[in-house]
Amino acid sequence: MTAFRFDVNDPDLRERFLSDVLMDALAGLQADSRPSWGKMTAQQMVEHLTWAFELSTGQSETECPNPEAQRERLRTFLYDNRATPHEYMNPVLAAGLPPLRHRGLDAARGALWVEVNRFLLQLRAGPGALHTHPVFGPIGPTTGNAPISSMSSTIWSSSAWSARPASR
C-alpha cells in the first residue's frame, strides 16, 4: 500500500480516494484478518462501509436519534481529518451489528464497489436530496461525502486491519 494524502475538505482528493484508492486498500483484506482496533471482522467493516454509502444515496434509510442542537455540534467532525475515534459506537448499532448480508468478503467488496459507484454518480450529478445519517441527521451529497471519506480515511490511515491472519 502506498501513502495517499487525504483531506476530507478537498473534493478532488475525496473523489480520487473513493474511485481509485479505497478498493485497492481493501483488496489485501482476508476473511481472517484481525482488526488493529475495534471489534468488526473484515467483512463486517466492508458491509458497514456499504451501508454508509447506501445511506448517502438513499438506498437505505435510518433515523437519527440525536436532537438538532447535538447534530450541529457533531457535524464539525464531517470537516475534520481526524480518524474515527477508537471504540466509537454508532447509536444505531449500539444493540449489535446487523447480520451479514453477503456470502463472503469478496461478495461484500463487490457490493461495496457498486455502492461507491452509485455514490460517485450521484455526487457528480450535483446537489440532490438530503438523506438521514444516524449521527448527523439529514445531509446532502457534498456533506454526505465527508463521513464516508472519514471512515475510509480511518481504514487507510490507521491500518484498521493487520496483515496477520487471526490466531486460531
N, C-alpha and C positions, 0 to 999 in steps of 0.2 A: 504494500500500500504506500502510495506517495503522499507527501504533505499537500494540503489544499488550504489556501487562505479562505476563511469563511467569515462572512459578515451578514447577519440577518437583515441589515438595513441596505444592502446592495442588491437590487433586484436582478442584475445580470449574474452575479455570483450565485444567488439562490437558485436561479433557473439552471445554471450550469451544474450546480451541485445535484439538483433533482434529476436533471436529464442525463448527465454523464457520469457522476461520481457515486451517487448513493448505491446503485445496484452493484457496482464494482466493489464497493466497501462491504457489501453484504454477501458477495459471492464466496468468500472464504469461510463463511459460517458452516458448521456441520451441525447435525441434529444434536450431537452430544457436546457441543461447545459449552463451556462453563461461563456464566456471567462474571465479569470482574466486579460488578456491583449490581444490586437489585436481585429480584427473585425470578424473573421471567426466563423461560427457556428461549433459545434462539427462535424457534417457531412462534412462540407466544409474542415475542417482541416484533417480529415481522408482521404478524397478524394485527398487533396493536397499531403499528405504523399504517397498515392498510386501512384500519378503522378510522384513524385520524384523517387520511385522505378522503375516505367516504363521507365523513362529517363535513369536510371542507367543500365537497362538491354537491352535497345534498343527497347522496346515495344512501346515507344512513342518517338517522335523526336521534337526538337525545335531548334531555332537559339540562338546564344549568341551575343547580340549587343555590348558587351564590347571589346575594342581593346586589342590586346595581352598584351601590357605592363600593362594595368589595370588588366587583368586576373591574371597575375603573382602575382601582389600585393594582389589581393583578395584571391588567393589560400592559403595564410597563414592561413586564417580562417579555412581551412579544417583540420588543425592540432592543433587547439586551443579548449580547453574545455569550452570556454565561450558559454553561451546560445545565440541564435539568438537575436539581439537587438530588443527591443520593437519598434513597428511601422516600422520595416524594410519592404521595398516594393520590391518584386521580379520584375525586369523590365518587364518580360514577362506578368505579371499580373497587371501592372500599370493601364490599362484601365478597370480593373474589373475582378472579378473571373469568371471562366467558369461556365456554367450551371451545376447543379448537375447531375451526371451520374447514380446514384443508387436510388432505390425506398425509401430507408431509411437508417438510421445509421447502422443497423445490416447488411444490404446488403453491405454497404460501408466497414464495418470492414471485412466482408468475402472476398471482393475483395482485400483489403489490405493484408490479410493473404496469398492469392495466390501470390501476387507480392513479398512479403517478402520471401516466399519460393523459388520463381524463382530466386531472387537476391542471396540468400544464396547458391543455387545450382551452379549458375554461379561463385560466389566467390570461392567456394570450388574447382571448376574445374581449377582454376588458372587464370593468366592474360589473358585477352581477348581483344576484340575490344574496341576502345575508343568511347564514346557516348557524345554528347554535352549537357552540363549543361547550363541553361540560364544565369548564372552569371560567372561561372568559365571556360567555354569553354569545349573543349574535355578533358575528364577524363576517367580513366580506372576503373576496378572493385575495386582495392585497394584504390584508391583515391575517387572513387565514393561512397565508404563505408562511408567516413568521413562526407560529407554533410548530408546524410540520418541520420547518427548517431547523428550529431549535432542537427538536427531538432527533432529527437526523444528524445535526451537528454534535449532539451528545454521543451518538454512536460513533461518529467519525473521530472526534477529538479525544474521547476518553477510552477508546477501545473497549466498548461495553462488553465484548466477549473476548475471552482469551483464546489463543490459538491451540491451547491444550485440550484434548478430549476430557470429558468429565471422568473423575475416578470412579471405578466400579466397586 
